[in-house]
Amino acid sequence: MSVTPQAVPTIPRRTDKTKFSLKKILLSIIVVLVVLFSLAPALWQLLTSFKVNEDIAAVPTVYFPTRFTFNHYIELFTRRPFWRYIFNSAFVSITSTAVALAIGAPAAYALARLRPWGERVILASILIVTLFPGILLFLGLLEIIQALRLGNNYLALIIPYTAINLPLTILVLRSFFQQLPKDLEDSARVDGYNTFQLLWQIVLPMTLPALVTTGILTFIFAWNEFIFALTFMTREELKTIPVAAAQLGGATIYEIPYGPIAAATVVGTLPLILLVLFFQRRIVQGLTAGAVKG
């Protein structure tokens, strides 16, 4: 008489899938919390710009508007020449960015490839200049602007913005130029390219992500700058968006127009958001270029 062995129940092994899933969930929660924490001020300004005045002044605080209105945006463009402010900020920012790239790219290429005399001293000087906060240059720039009679002139902002952003532009572009293979430049020189043609036709197209990334950083600084624009531009039609938003007033001196200020903040931030979203791929390429070699 044969005895059939009974099947012994097997205990399932504990795999690392549960542990991995738990880590993934915790990481996702942390990422969501960080994103919410970072976007909370911008979201608050956006919601405030659509609230009616009763909800803005309500106690307890009304976090999400119960009634939506566009009156704050309408008031922003009817009571003040806000389109003019946008033009001023765009003109100054675009011009200073273009000039900084036009001067910084050849200078960076010269430091990376031509090896001029005193290269280390030049690099050390540029690095030291980048460490100085712009506010420390304020009094000196004010004296220069007054001496040259550039007050209430676009050049009063374009020249300082270009000078402040130029050292960072040179350092960033120099690092990208150094990462390019030198064989391409040697082949181009054999084909008869001079230094300018080599830079314009070969080097710059290859470093387009770096140019976009550096240009956006320069543009954002010029767009958001406040102290110089507040001091050097006193005429109403020459003010930039940060200054105009800070000087918005209510019907009386005791009224703080939270709605129009929030609307001005949204209008001033929206172009930067669109710019970053439009060049998102180029920015990522510029930030990650040269991170992996091989």
C-alpha positions as CSV (number, residue, x, y, z in Angstrom):
1,M,0.0,0.0,0.0
2,S,1.6,3.2,-1.2
3,V,1.4,6.4,0.6
4,T,1.2,9.5,-1.5
5,P,3.1,12.4,0.0
6,Q,1.0,15.3,0.9
7,A,1.7,18.6,-0.8
8,V,3.5,20.9,1.5
9,P,2.2,24.5,1.2
10,T,4.8,26.8,0.0
11,I,5.3,30.1,1.6
12,P,5.6,32.8,-1.0
13,R,8.9,34.5,-0.9
14,R,9.0,38.2,-0.1
15,T,10.3,40.0,-3.0
16,D,11.7,43.5,-3.2
17,K,8.7,44.7,-5.3
18,T,6.8,45.8,-2.2
19,K,9.8,47.6,-0.9
20,F,10.4,49.2,-4.3
21,S,6.8,50.2,-4.6
22,L,6.8,51.8,-1.2
23,K,9.9,53.8,-2.1
24,K,8.4,54.9,-5.3
25,I,5.2,56.0,-3.5
26,L,7.1,58.0,-0.9
27,L,9.3,59.6,-3.6
28,S,6.2,60.6,-5.5
29,I,4.6,62.1,-2.4
30,I,7.7,64.1,-1.7
31,V,7.9,65.4,-5.2
32,V,4.3,66.5,-5.2
33,L,4.7,68.3,-1.8
34,V,7.9,70.1,-3.1
35,V,6.1,71.2,-6.3
36,L,3.0,72.4,-4.3
37,F,5.3,74.3,-1.9
38,S,7.2,75.9,-4.8
39,L,4.0,76.8,-6.8
40,A,1.9,77.9,-3.9
41,P,2.8,81.7,-4.1
42,A,2.3,81.8,-7.9
43,L,-1.0,79.9,-7.5
44,W,-2.1,82.3,-4.8
45,Q,-1.4,85.3,-7.0
46,L,-3.2,83.7,-9.9
47,L,-6.4,83.0,-7.8
48,T,-6.3,86.4,-6.2
49,S,-6.2,88.1,-9.6
50,F,-9.6,86.5,-10.4
51,K,-11.2,87.2,-7.0
52,V,-13.7,89.9,-6.4
53,N,-12.8,92.5,-3.8
54,E,-15.2,91.1,-1.3
55,D,-13.5,87.7,-1.4
56,I,-10.0,89.3,-1.2
57,A,-10.9,91.2,2.0
58,A,-13.1,88.4,3.5
59,V,-12.3,87.1,7.0
60,P,-11.7,84.2,7.3
61,T,-9.6,84.0,4.1
62,V,-11.3,82.7,1.0
63,Y,-8.6,80.6,-0.7
64,F,-10.6,79.6,-3.8
65,P,-12.7,82.3,-5.4
66,T,-16.5,81.8,-5.3
67,R,-17.0,84.4,-8.0
68,F,-14.6,85.0,-10.9
69,T,-13.9,88.4,-12.4
70,F,-11.6,89.9,-15.0
71,N,-12.1,93.5,-13.7
72,H,-8.6,93.5,-12.2
73,Y,-7.0,92.8,-15.6
74,I,-9.2,95.4,-17.3
75,E,-8.4,98.0,-14.7
76,L,-4.7,97.2,-15.1
77,F,-4.7,98.1,-18.8
78,T,-7.2,101.0,-18.6
79,R,-5.9,103.0,-15.6
80,R,-2.2,102.5,-16.6
81,P,-0.4,102.2,-19.9
82,F,0.6,98.6,-19.1
83,W,1.2,97.7,-22.7
84,R,3.9,100.3,-22.7
85,Y,5.4,98.8,-19.6
86,I,5.5,95.4,-21.2
87,F,7.2,96.9,-24.3
88,N,9.8,98.6,-22.1
89,S,10.7,95.4,-20.3
90,A,10.8,93.4,-23.5
91,F,12.9,95.9,-25.4
92,V,15.4,96.4,-22.6
93,S,15.6,92.6,-21.8
94,I,15.9,91.5,-25.4
95,T,18.5,94.1,-26.3
96,S,20.7,93.6,-23.3
97,T,20.6,89.8,-23.9
98,A,21.5,90.1,-27.5
99,V,24.4,92.4,-26.8
100,A,25.7,90.2,-23.9
101,L,25.7,87.2,-26.2
102,A,27.2,89.1,-29.1
103,I,30.1,90.3,-27.0
104,G,30.3,87.2,-24.7
105,A,30.5,84.5,-27.3
106,P,33.6,85.8,-29.1
107,A,35.3,86.6,-25.8
108,A,34.5,83.1,-24.5
109,Y,35.8,81.4,-27.7
110,A,39.0,83.4,-27.5
111,L,39.6,82.3,-23.9
112,A,38.7,78.7,-24.7
113,R,40.7,78.3,-27.9
114,L,43.1,81.2,-28.7
115,R,44.8,81.2,-25.3
116,P,45.5,84.9,-25.0
117,W,48.3,86.3,-22.8
118,G,47.2,86.6,-19.2
119,E,44.4,84.1,-19.6
120,R,44.4,83.1,-15.9
121,V,44.3,86.7,-14.7
122,I,41.5,87.5,-17.1
123,L,39.5,84.4,-15.9
124,A,40.1,85.3,-12.2
125,S,39.0,88.9,-12.8
126,I,35.8,87.7,-14.5
127,L,35.1,85.2,-11.7
128,I,35.6,87.9,-9.1
129,V,33.2,90.2,-10.9
130,T,30.5,87.6,-10.9
131,L,30.7,87.3,-7.1
132,F,29.8,91.0,-6.7
133,P,26.0,91.6,-6.1
134,G,24.6,94.2,-8.5
135,I,23.5,96.4,-5.7
136,L,27.1,97.1,-4.8
137,L,27.6,98.8,-8.2
138,F,24.5,101.0,-7.7
139,L,26.2,104.2,-6.5
140,G,29.0,104.0,-9.1
141,L,26.5,103.4,-11.9
142,L,24.3,106.3,-10.6
143,E,27.3,108.7,-10.9
144,I,28.1,107.4,-14.4
145,I,24.4,107.7,-15.5
146,Q,24.3,111.3,-14.2
147,A,27.6,112.2,-15.8
148,L,26.6,110.9,-19.2
149,R,23.1,112.3,-18.9
150,L,21.5,108.9,-19.6
151,G,18.7,109.2,-17.1
152,N,15.3,108.3,-18.6
153,N,17.0,106.6,-21.5
154,Y,16.9,102.9,-22.4
155,L,20.7,102.9,-22.5
156,A,20.6,103.6,-18.7
157,L,19.3,100.0,-18.3
158,I,20.7,98.2,-21.3
159,I,24.4,99.1,-20.5
160,P,24.3,98.0,-16.8
161,Y,22.3,94.8,-17.6
162,T,24.8,93.9,-20.3
163,A,27.8,94.6,-18.1
164,I,26.4,92.6,-15.1
165,N,25.5,89.6,-17.2
166,L,28.6,89.6,-19.4
167,P,30.9,87.8,-17.0
168,L,28.5,84.9,-16.4
169,T,27.9,84.7,-20.1
170,I,31.6,84.4,-20.8
171,L,32.2,81.8,-18.1
172,V,29.3,79.6,-19.2
173,L,30.0,79.7,-22.9
174,R,33.7,79.2,-22.4
175,S,33.0,75.9,-20.6
176,F,30.9,74.7,-23.6
177,F,33.4,75.8,-26.2
178,Q,36.1,73.8,-24.3
179,Q,34.0,70.6,-24.6
180,L,33.7,70.8,-28.4
181,P,36.0,68.4,-30.4
182,K,38.9,70.5,-31.7
183,D,39.3,68.2,-34.8
184,L,36.3,70.0,-36.4
185,E,37.9,73.4,-36.0
186,D,41.2,72.1,-37.4
187,S,39.4,70.6,-40.4
188,A,37.6,73.9,-41.0
189,R,40.9,75.8,-40.9
190,V,42.3,73.4,-43.5
191,D,39.3,74.2,-45.7
192,G,40.1,77.9,-45.5
193,Y,37.9,79.2,-42.7
194,N,39.1,82.2,-40.7
195,T,38.4,82.6,-37.0
196,F,35.2,84.6,-37.5
197,Q,33.8,82.2,-40.1
198,L,34.8,79.3,-37.8
199,L,32.9,80.8,-34.9
200,W,29.8,81.9,-36.8
201,Q,29.3,78.9,-39.1
202,I,30.6,76.0,-37.1
203,V,31.0,76.6,-33.4
204,L,27.9,78.7,-32.6
205,P,25.5,76.3,-34.3
206,M,26.9,73.4,-32.3
207,T,26.5,75.3,-29.1
208,L,23.0,76.5,-29.7
209,P,21.6,74.9,-26.5
210,A,24.2,76.7,-24.5
211,L,23.4,80.0,-26.2
212,V,19.7,79.6,-25.5
213,T,20.3,78.6,-21.8
214,T,22.6,81.6,-21.2
215,G,20.3,83.9,-23.1
216,I,17.3,82.9,-21.0
217,L,19.2,83.4,-17.8
218,T,20.3,86.9,-18.9
219,F,16.8,87.7,-20.1
220,I,15.2,86.7,-16.8
221,F,17.6,88.9,-14.8
222,A,16.9,91.9,-17.0
223,W,13.1,91.3,-17.0
224,N,12.9,91.0,-13.2
225,E,15.5,93.7,-12.2
226,F,14.0,96.4,-10.0
227,I,16.5,98.8,-8.3
228,F,18.2,100.1,-11.4
229,A,14.8,100.5,-13.3
230,L,13.3,102.3,-10.3
231,T,16.2,104.8,-10.0
232,F,17.2,105.4,-13.6
233,M,13.7,105.6,-15.1
234,T,11.5,108.2,-13.5
235,R,9.2,109.0,-16.5
236,E,5.9,107.1,-16.5
237,E,6.2,106.0,-20.1
238,L,9.6,104.4,-19.6
239,K,8.9,102.3,-16.5
240,T,9.3,98.5,-16.6
241,I,6.8,95.9,-15.3
242,P,8.4,95.4,-11.8
243,V,8.5,99.1,-11.1
244,A,4.9,99.7,-12.5
245,A,3.6,96.8,-10.5
246,A,5.2,98.0,-7.3
247,Q,3.7,101.5,-7.8
248,L,0.1,100.5,-8.4
249,G,-2.1,102.5,-6.1
250,G,-5.8,102.4,-5.1
251,A,-8.5,105.0,-5.2
252,T,-7.2,106.4,-1.9
253,I,-3.8,106.4,-0.2
254,Y,-5.2,104.0,2.4
255,E,-6.3,101.4,-0.2
256,I,-4.0,98.6,-1.3
257,P,-5.2,97.2,-4.7
258,Y,-4.4,93.6,-4.1
259,G,-6.4,92.5,-7.2
260,P,-4.6,94.7,-9.7
261,I,-1.2,93.9,-8.1
262,A,-1.9,90.2,-8.4
263,A,-3.0,90.7,-12.0
264,A,0.2,92.7,-12.7
265,T,2.2,89.8,-11.2
266,V,0.6,87.3,-13.4
267,V,1.0,89.4,-16.6
268,G,4.7,90.0,-15.7
269,T,5.4,86.3,-15.0
270,L,3.5,84.8,-18.0
271,P,6.0,85.8,-20.7
272,L,8.8,84.1,-18.7
273,I,6.8,80.9,-18.3
274,L,6.0,80.8,-22.0
275,L,9.6,81.5,-22.8
276,V,10.8,78.6,-20.7
277,L,8.2,76.2,-22.0
278,F,8.9,77.1,-25.6
279,F,12.7,76.5,-25.2
280,Q,12.4,73.7,-22.6
281,R,14.2,71.2,-24.8
282,R,17.0,73.5,-25.6
283,I,17.4,74.5,-21.9
284,V,17.6,70.8,-20.8
285,Q,20.2,70.2,-23.6
286,G,22.2,73.2,-22.5
287,L,22.2,72.2,-18.8
288,T,23.1,68.6,-19.4
289,A,25.6,69.1,-22.2
290,G,29.0,67.7,-21.2
291,A,27.6,66.0,-18.1
292,V,28.4,62.5,-19.6
293,K,31.6,61.8,-21.5
294,G,32.5,58.8,-23.4
